Amino acid sequence: MFNNNHIQTTAYGILSSKVRDDFVVAQLSDLHEKSFGLHNHRLFHKVEALRPDIIAITGDLVAHEKQKTADTAYTYTLAKGLVKIAPCFFVTGNHEREFDAEITDALARGGVTVIRGEMHTLQVGNTDVNISGIDDVTYGMEGIAQTCGSFVGKDGFNIFLTHQPQVYELCLQNNIDLILAGHTHAGQIRIPKITEIYMSGQGWFPKYIQGEFTDGETTMIISRGLGASGYPTFRLNNPPELVAVYVSPLKN
């Protein structure tokens, strides 16, 4: 019960010379139609407590990619609750692929911005924050280089959203400051020294499982996710994770 219903908040800090004011990005990933309390009220309370300026959802709202129908009422309720807290952005996961139109329509009706390679710019305090992202790699790999390259020469703090983290190295050297990813569930059922042997999308001995990775001025954060999928459908030694990224000015 604890491992599947207690939301753990993980905080990360980033210092950047590109920002003038502090701001907070909340990341949700891999909900798989999981509800924390009636209509997700406990999740909304946790997100609201972070006082985020931006909310990013990095895919897999659908419980399972082989189910017959997607719970669009769940998706719409989630969207409506989150946009009351802060501007909210979404990129698809592999579980959305068979239900793309239904899920993206429910999100858009709820006020969430679905990103498919285009750039969105928000002013947070006195800082321009540029956000782009891609559909999950199971949709195809064609647009990744172009989307990453759109940040080159772009002033402001640059955020790239992706469901699967193995595109990290393709994103480097493109003026991207923060990459947010999910998909891995950090193994979902965590058994010491065994969980890290194989990962869907990365194969044997995966490099990107959870946490923070930095190369130059680019940081990637991989969320462990909030829900569960596959078989068995539960988390063990791996509580649901809500990510909070605190971005602050780098002072000389």
N, C-alpha and C positions, 0 to 999 in steps of 0.2 A: 504493500500500500504506500509506504513512504517513498520507495524508489520510483513510483509512477505518478505520484500526486503532489509531492513537495517540490515547488519551483525554487531552484537555486539561482541566485543572481551572481554572475561573474563580471567583475569590473576590469576594464583595461584603460590605460592612459596613454595618450599620444600628444607629444609636443611638436608644434609645427610653426615655422616662421611665416606660413601662409595665412594664419588666422589672427584676428585682432581681438576676438572675444571668446570666452569659453562656450562650448556647446556640447550637447549630449546626443549620441545616436543609440537608440535601442534596437537590438536585432532579435527577431523571432525566426525560428526555422523549424521545419519538419514537424509541424503540429499533427499531421495525419488524422485530422478531425477529432483530436483530443480536446475535451472540455474540462476546465478546472473550475468546478462549481457551476451553478445554473447559468447558462448563456455565457460561460467563461468569465464570470464576474471576478474571480480571484486572480485570473491572469490580467485583466484590465487594471485591477488595483495594483498589482506588482509593477506593471508598465508605467502607470500614472505616477507612482511613487518615485520613479527615476527622473521625472520632469524632463522628458526628452524633447529635443527640438525637431528630431527626425526619427521616424520608425521605418526600419527595413525588414521586409519579410523575404527570406531567401529560399522559397520554394517548398513543395510537398505539403500542401494543405490537404490533399486527397489522402484518404486512409490507405488505399492500396490501388496500384495501377491496373489490377485485373478485376476490380469490383464492377458490378453492372451499372451503377449510377453513382454520381458524386453528390455529396450533401451540400447543395448550393445554399440552402437556408443557413447552415452552419457558417459557410464562407461569408455570406452577406452580413450576418450578425457580427462576426468577427471584424469585418471591415468597418461597419458602422461604429462599433465600440472603439476601435483604434484611432479612427480619424477624429474622434472627439478629443483625443489626447494630443496628437501632433500630425503633421503631414506624413503620409504613409506611402511607401513604395514597395513594389513586388516584382520579383522575377520567378519564372516557372521552374518547377523541379521535374524530375523524370515521372513522378506520379500524376502530374497534370497533363501529360501528353495526350492521353486518350479522352480527356475531358476539358480540353483547352477552352473551347468557346463558352461552356457553362461556367467554369471557374472564373475566367477573366471577366465575363459579363457580370457575375455576381460581385466581384471586387470593384469593378468600375461603378456599378450602381450604388455601392456602399461608400464611394468616394476615394478609393485607393487608386493610385497611379500605377498601372501595369507598364513596366519598362521592357522594350524589345529593341535595344540598340540605340535608341535616341537619347539625347542629353537633356537633363532638366536642371535648372539653376534656381537655387533658393538663396535669399539673403537672410542670414542668421546673425543678428546684431549688425556688425559692420563687416561681416565676412561673406563672400560669395561661396556657396557650396554647390559643386557640380556633381550630379549623380547620373550614372548610366549603368547598364547591365545587359545581360544576355539571357535568352531562353536556355534551358538546360541543354547540355551537350548532346543528349539523345535526340534533340530536334535537328542537330547538325552542327558542324564546327565552322561553317563558312564565315560567319559574321564576327568571330571573336577578335581577329587581328584588327579589323576595321573599327570595331567598337572601342577596343583598348587604345588604338591610335588616335581616336577623336579627342583624347585628353592632352595630346602633345600640344604645347603652346597655350594651353588653357589656364588663365589666371584663376586663383582661388584654391580651395581645398577640394580635392577630387576623390570621389568614392565610386567604386565599381562593385556591382552586385552580381554574384554567380551562385548557382546552387552547388555545383561540384567544385572542389578546391584544386583539382589537378591542372586547371588552366593557369594557375599562379605564375608559372615561369613564362608563359606567353604574354603575361601582362606587364612584366618588368620592363624598365627603361621606357615607360610611356607616360611619365609624369602623374602616375596614380599614387595617391597617398594612402588610401585605405581600401582593402578588398574584404568583403564580407561573404562568407561561404557557409555551407552546411553539409547535408547529405550523409555524412559518415555516421552520425549518431554516436561517434566515438566508440563504435562497436556495439552499442545498445546493451548487450549483455557482456559486462566487463569481467574477464578472468585474467589475473596477472600473468604476464608473459605469453599469453595465448591470443588475446584480443588483437594484438598488433600484427599478427601473422598475415592476415588477408583482409582486403577491403574492397567492396564493390566499386568498380570504376578505376581502381588503382592496382588491383591484382595482389600478388604476393609481396609481403614486406612493404606495406604502403608507407609513404613518406609523410603524407598530410592526413592526420587523424583528428586532432583537436587542438585548440589553443592558438597561440600567437607565433607568427613567422615573420621575420623582417629581412629585407634585402635592400640595402641603401636607404632611401627615403620611403620605400613601400612596405607597408605592414599588412599582412593577411591575418584575419581572425576566423577560425572555424568553430562554429557553434556545435555543441553536442545535440542540440535540438530539444524539442519539448514533448513530442509524442513517440509512438513506437509503430513499427510496421514489420511485415514478414512473419516468420514463425520461429519461436513463439512470440506473440505480440505483447511483450512487456519489457521493461528495463530492469536491469539488475546491477547493483554497485555503480549506478550511473543515473542520478536524479535528473529530471528535466531542467534545462538550462535557459535562462534569459540573459542575454549579453548586453552590457552597457559599456559604451566606448565614450570616454571623457576626453575631449579634444581641447587643448589649451595652447595659448601663444607661447612660442619659444622666446624667452627673453635673454638678450645678450648681456 
